[in-house]
Amino acid sequence: MIIVNLDVMMAKRKISSGELAEKVGITPANLSILKTNKAKAIRFSTLEKLCDILDCKPGDILDYDKNTEEKI
């Protein structure tokens, strides 16, 4: 399962959800879906903006754990 560690990077960069959503150009609701691992997909353009704003790499935000079962 893909795990989104967006909260970790946001805390490190001291940026709020509202501020990040505005800078990325997505709704706060969509950012919340990403943060809570409920997203089924993410656009590369959105991932690129997140990385640019948070000054990180995709691997800092996304992780993979084959032992974690997806909650359906």
C-alpha atoms as an extended CHARMM CRD file, in Angstrom:
* protein
*
        72  EXT
         1         1  MET       CA              0.0000000000        0.0000000000        0.0000000000  PROA      1               0.0000000000
         2         2  ILE       CA              1.1510000000        3.5070000000       -0.7720000000  PROA      2               0.0000000000
         3         3  ILE       CA              1.4330000000        5.6330000000        2.3470000000  PROA      3               0.0000000000
         4         4  VAL       CA              1.2520000000        9.4250000000        2.1800000000  PROA      4               0.0000000000
         5         5  ASN       CA              3.4950000000       11.1510000000        4.7190000000  PROA      5               0.0000000000
         6         6  LEU       CA              2.2930000000       14.6480000000        3.8990000000  PROA      6               0.0000000000
         7         7  ASP       CA              1.6820000000       15.5520000000        7.5600000000  PROA      7               0.0000000000
         8         8  VAL       CA              5.3260000000       14.8460000000        8.3730000000  PROA      8               0.0000000000
         9         9  MET       CA              6.6350000000       17.1430000000        5.6390000000  PROA      9               0.0000000000
        10        10  MET       CA              4.1050000000       19.8370000000        6.4900000000  PROA      10              0.0000000000
        11        11  ALA       CA              5.2030000000       19.7810000000       10.1300000000  PROA      11              0.0000000000
        12        12  LYS       CA              8.8720000000       19.9590000000        9.1400000000  PROA      12              0.0000000000
        13        13  ARG       CA              8.1750000000       22.9560000000        6.9060000000  PROA      13              0.0000000000
        14        14  LYS       CA              5.7400000000       24.5420000000        9.3800000000  PROA      14              0.0000000000
        15        15  ILE       CA              2.9850000000       25.0240000000        6.8080000000  PROA      15              0.0000000000
        16        16  SER       CA             -0.7420000000       24.7220000000        7.4550000000  PROA      16              0.0000000000
        17        17  SER       CA             -3.1650000000       22.6750000000        5.3880000000  PROA      17              0.0000000000
        18        18  GLY       CA             -4.9640000000       25.7860000000        4.2050000000  PROA      18              0.0000000000
        19        19  GLU       CA             -1.7640000000       27.5000000000        3.1260000000  PROA      19              0.0000000000
        20        20  LEU       CA             -0.4590000000       24.4150000000        1.3340000000  PROA      20              0.0000000000
        21        21  ALA       CA             -3.7580000000       23.7880000000       -0.4570000000  PROA      21              0.0000000000
        22        22  GLU       CA             -3.8240000000       27.3950000000       -1.6580000000  PROA      22              0.0000000000
        23        23  LYS       CA             -0.2230000000       27.3300000000       -2.8920000000  PROA      23              0.0000000000
        24        24  VAL       CA             -0.7000000000       23.9880000000       -4.6760000000  PROA      24              0.0000000000
        25        25  GLY       CA             -4.0080000000       25.0560000000       -6.1770000000  PROA      25              0.0000000000
        26        26  ILE       CA             -6.1920000000       22.2890000000       -4.7650000000  PROA      26              0.0000000000
        27        27  THR       CA             -9.1190000000       22.4200000000       -2.3970000000  PROA      27              0.0000000000
        28        28  PRO       CA             -8.5700000000       21.8650000000        1.3140000000  PROA      28              0.0000000000
        29        29  ALA       CA            -10.9000000000       18.8520000000        0.9960000000  PROA      29              0.0000000000
        30        30  ASN       CA             -8.6760000000       17.2640000000       -1.6660000000  PROA      30              0.0000000000
        31        31  LEU       CA             -5.5760000000       17.9240000000        0.4390000000  PROA      31              0.0000000000
        32        32  SER       CA             -7.3170000000       16.2350000000        3.3670000000  PROA      32              0.0000000000
        33        33  ILE       CA             -8.0450000000       13.1910000000        1.1810000000  PROA      33              0.0000000000
        34        34  LEU       CA             -4.3420000000       12.9840000000        0.3490000000  PROA      34              0.0000000000
        35        35  LYS       CA             -3.2450000000       13.4210000000        3.9690000000  PROA      35              0.0000000000
        36        36  THR       CA             -5.5540000000       10.6870000000        5.2450000000  PROA      36              0.0000000000
        37        37  ASN       CA             -4.4520000000        8.1020000000        2.6450000000  PROA      37              0.0000000000
        38        38  LYS       CA             -7.9180000000        8.0350000000        1.0740000000  PROA      38              0.0000000000
        39        39  ALA       CA             -6.7760000000        9.1750000000       -2.3730000000  PROA      39              0.0000000000
        40        40  LYS       CA             -6.8760000000        6.6040000000       -5.1620000000  PROA      40              0.0000000000
        41        41  ALA       CA             -4.4950000000        8.6130000000       -7.3650000000  PROA      41              0.0000000000
        42        42  ILE       CA             -2.4280000000       11.7800000000       -7.4930000000  PROA      42              0.0000000000
        43        43  ARG       CA             -1.5180000000       13.7700000000      -10.5810000000  PROA      43              0.0000000000
        44        44  PHE       CA              2.1670000000       14.1650000000      -11.2390000000  PROA      44              0.0000000000
        45        45  SER       CA              1.5780000000       17.9030000000      -11.6090000000  PROA      45              0.0000000000
        46        46  THR       CA              0.1090000000       18.0120000000       -8.0810000000  PROA      46              0.0000000000
        47        47  LEU       CA              2.9590000000       15.9070000000       -6.6990000000  PROA      47              0.0000000000
        48        48  GLU       CA              5.4480000000       18.2050000000       -8.4240000000  PROA      48              0.0000000000
        49        49  LYS       CA              3.8470000000       21.2980000000       -6.8600000000  PROA      49              0.0000000000
        50        50  LEU       CA              3.8200000000       19.6680000000       -3.4210000000  PROA      50              0.0000000000
        51        51  CYS       CA              7.5120000000       18.8420000000       -3.7530000000  PROA      51              0.0000000000
        52        52  ASP       CA              8.3290000000       22.3420000000       -4.9710000000  PROA      52              0.0000000000
        53        53  ILE       CA              6.4780000000       24.0670000000       -2.1330000000  PROA      53              0.0000000000
        54        54  LEU       CA              7.6900000000       21.6520000000        0.5610000000  PROA      54              0.0000000000
        55        55  ASP       CA             11.2200000000       21.5650000000       -0.9090000000  PROA      55              0.0000000000
        56        56  CYS       CA             11.3440000000       17.7930000000       -0.9440000000  PROA      56              0.0000000000
        57        57  LYS       CA             11.3800000000       14.7460000000       -3.2100000000  PROA      57              0.0000000000
        58        58  PRO       CA              8.4020000000       12.4680000000       -3.9880000000  PROA      58              0.0000000000
        59        59  GLY       CA              9.9550000000        9.7950000000       -1.7600000000  PROA      59              0.0000000000
        60        60  ASP       CA              9.7340000000       12.1870000000        1.1800000000  PROA      60              0.0000000000
        61        61  ILE       CA              5.9590000000       12.3080000000        0.7360000000  PROA      61              0.0000000000
        62        62  LEU       CA              5.1450000000        8.8320000000       -0.5960000000  PROA      62              0.0000000000
        63        63  ASP       CA              6.1670000000        5.4990000000        0.8560000000  PROA      63              0.0000000000
        64        64  TYR       CA              5.3200000000        1.8780000000        0.1150000000  PROA      64              0.0000000000
        65        65  ASP       CA              4.6490000000       -0.8640000000        2.6360000000  PROA      65              0.0000000000
        66        66  LYS       CA              3.6550000000       -4.2130000000        1.1770000000  PROA      66              0.0000000000
        67        67  ASN       CA              2.6840000000       -5.4370000000        4.6490000000  PROA      67              0.0000000000
        68        68  THR       CA              0.0130000000       -2.7760000000        5.1000000000  PROA      68              0.0000000000
        69        69  GLU       CA             -3.4000000000       -3.8330000000        3.8850000000  PROA      69              0.0000000000
        70        70  GLU       CA             -5.5660000000       -1.3460000000        2.0660000000  PROA      70              0.0000000000
        71        71  LYS       CA             -8.7560000000       -0.5440000000        3.9390000000  PROA      71              0.0000000000
        72        72  ILE       CA            -11.6990000000       -1.0590000000        1.6090000000  PROA      72              0.0000000000
